[in-house]
Every structure is written in structure tokens, then in C-alpha cells.
Amino acid sequence: MDIRRGSDPAKGSGKTRSSLQTGDFAIRLGGDEFLLVFQQLSKKEVRNLLDQILNELEEESREFPYTMGFCFGITQIMADMELSVKKIIMRADDEMYLSKRRYHLEQSRKAFALRPYHESEEVRQFSYDKDLLLSALMQSSDDYIYVCNMKEDPSCFRYSRAMVEEFDLPSEIVHDAANVWGARIHEADQKIFLEGNQEIADGRVDFHNVEYRARNCRGEWVWLRCRGHVERDEDGQPVLFAGIITNLGRKNKIDYLSGQFNKYELEDTLQMMVAKEEHFFMMILDLDGFSSINKLYNHQFGDEVLAKTAQIIQSVLPEYARLYRNDGDEFIVLLRSCTDSNEIAGFYHRLQQELGHQRILNGKKYHCTISAGCACFPKDGDDMMSLTKNVGYALEASKRNGKNRLTFYEKKMSETELQELDMLEQLRYSM
């Protein structure tokens, strides 16, 4: 429970404390947040109780110059749930966030209706810390950002930390940048790179847009698109050159919907791991009843559920694992440097716990469990095709046996599948 800004904490907390029964208790978490535990009421009964208290506070608020109220989130914990106290509080906090968001949106709509916005005739000033802005942009963008103070030293550039690490640059601030960066550019592309830079240096153009290949820290040639713009002072002299460098190779490997690696990157990684004869597990995850979500709401909401599910999977993923989105509602997890199937079962169990209850997304309720199949390389398949096929058989076994479960591949699964296919062919032939 979170006391709303402008409310009286004593009034709000006092009202709720008086509603507690034997065995219930309240804890102040800090500031204006409280944790209430109801042991005898259902989730619906708790919601009705808190709504009643809110109505009473709203009535009493009319006698005071301030508003009394609170936002709350409710999570129901069953006896068979294996959840830590931290996880329980996080669940309730997620629900409270949705409540606060609905409240503030409603208040904003009311305020707009009462006080329509009109731009003042006086010039509005807006200021910010430019150094902090640059730092925030560099840390929040997948693109690489570069800046050059052309007035002080046109040969000195500052690059994003991510670019420094990816291309093994000496530091974020690079002197004689054209030579340092140019040495990493493919020989066939150096001409277009140098010509573009010279046009900026000569003041012939203010806009820069070139594509070229550069060698990264792993010795791979990566296609980049470099765009930038020159800012001039009131005398027309160049003072700043800044822009972004987009890693085109990375853009083609990311699934736009989930933000995870896509199936093309999955194929490349699998081929590399198989070629190196690495020992690893491959797990396929498939949402149960996902088509019902699309039918109940729409495909746009279904896409939002997929993106949210990807975030949940990522949050419980072991450090040695990587997540990929395959087709539709399927995800693939590659677990490298893992030899213990019990660790994989533990990861799936944590995921199962996360998805084992009804969720609310953008005000809509849905419940979607997840089935999984898992196979090991090279034990369950010594090439990419056989491994992919066998992990699919394991997933089908999970679906047949009731869904919402993990199944490890066994040889008899593929034998059973082949027998069924053979019987179907014989039936077709006999007809």
C-alpha cells in the first residue's frame, strides 16, 4: 500500500490498521509504503475492504484542505507456492504500480478537463545538464554515439563505451581519431570513409551518412552506418560534429518484437557450437493456449504478451544461457557450459513459478503457462538438424502429457514418432 502524495499517512494507515483481524498484521516498509497481510480473507474480499476504506477517506477529505487516499496492489499466496518474501513483495509491488498508474492517468484527465493547457506568450526556458544528457544517451542506445569539439580539436573524438569495447579502441576519448578508427575499416571501404570525413573537415557539407565495414574485437567484419551533423556558431564556423554509428549486423540479428536474438542468429550460433563440438543443452519453450489470447483480445495484445514473456524468461535465465525467439510463440534457450540436467530443471521450475498465475498487462488479464522440451548435444543429436528435431519431439511429449511441464529427450520419442508416421503412410496406401 502506498499513501498518495498530499494525503495524511496517519489517517490512511490508521483506517487500514483498524480493519485487521486476528492473525493479520501491518508493516511499514519505509516512507509512505506499508505491507498488509490478511490471512483469513480472499483476494476479492481484501479488494472490497480496501475500496470501502478509500470511499470513507474520500468522504472525510471534504472536510480538509488535503486529499486522503492510497494506492494498493494485492497478490494472493497459496500454501504450495515456493516464493521468497522478496518475490512476494515484488508481486504486490507490480500490482500496486498498475493501480498508481491508473490513478495518475485518471487525475491527469480530470485536470486537463478542468484546466485546458494554453501556451504562455512568454518564452519558456528549458535547461538541462549537457554532459549528463550525453552520458544518458550513450548508455541507453543500442547505437554508438560519437562527439567532436571542432572548435578546440577537430581530430579528437569521444565514443560510447560500448563502441570502445566492441572495436577495442584505446579509450572513450581518442586523439587522431581518423587514423585510429580508420585503421579498423576494411581496405575496400577506406576511400568512402576518408572522402566523407574530408567533406566535413573542409566545411563543404554539414551532414554525414556513409556505410562501411569495420573489424571488431573478435576479428569479425561488421557493416556499420555512420550518420552525423555539424553544428555551427552564429558566424558560420563549425563548433560541434556529432552523430550515431549503427551496427547493421546486430540490427539484423535482433527480433524487433521481443528484443531477443532472432532465429537467424540462433542458426549461426548453433552452427558454430556444433562445429566446435561444444557440450550444451538446447531447450525449446512454447506458450500453452496462446492462440486463445489472440482470439480473446487481438494479435496486437498477443504481441505484447510475447514481449512480456520474453522479459520474464530473461529475468530467470542462468548466466551461462542465451535466449532466442524462434517462430510464433516459441523461444529457444541455449545453455552452454552446463552438464547437470538438474540445473536446467531448476531454471524451468523458476520460470514455471513466474508464469503459474494470472497476470495483468495494460489492464487486461491473461494466464499463459509454458511447455518445454530439452535435448543435449552431442548425446541427443550430433548435428544441428537432428538436435533440433529431437528437442521438438521432447516438446511434443510435454504437450501430449498435459502441458506446463519440461520433458528431456529420450530415444524412444523419435522411435514412437517414426512408428506413427509409418502407420499413417500405410493407412493412406490402404485407402
Secondary structure, DSSP 8 states (H G I E B T S, - for coil): -EE-TTS-HHHHHHHHHHT--TT-EEEEEETTEEEEE-SSS-HHHHHHHHHHHHHHHHHHHTTSSS---EE-------TT----HHHHHHHHHHHHHHHHHHHHHHHHHHHHHHS-----SS-------HHHHHHHHHHH-SSEEEEEETTT-TT-EEE-HHHHHHTT-S-SEETTHHHHHHTTB-GGGHHHHHHHHHHHHTTS-SEEEEEEEEE-TTS-EEEEEEEEEEEE-TTS-EEEEEEEEEEHHHHTTB-TTTSSB-HHHHHHHHHHHHHTT--EEEEEEEETTHHHHHHHS-HHHHHHHHHHHHHHHHHH--TTEEEEE-STTEEEEEEET---HHHHHHHHHHHHHHTSS-EEETTEEE---EEEEEEEETTT-SSHHHHHHHHHHHHHHHHHTTSS-EEE--HHHHHHHHHHHHHHHHHHHH-
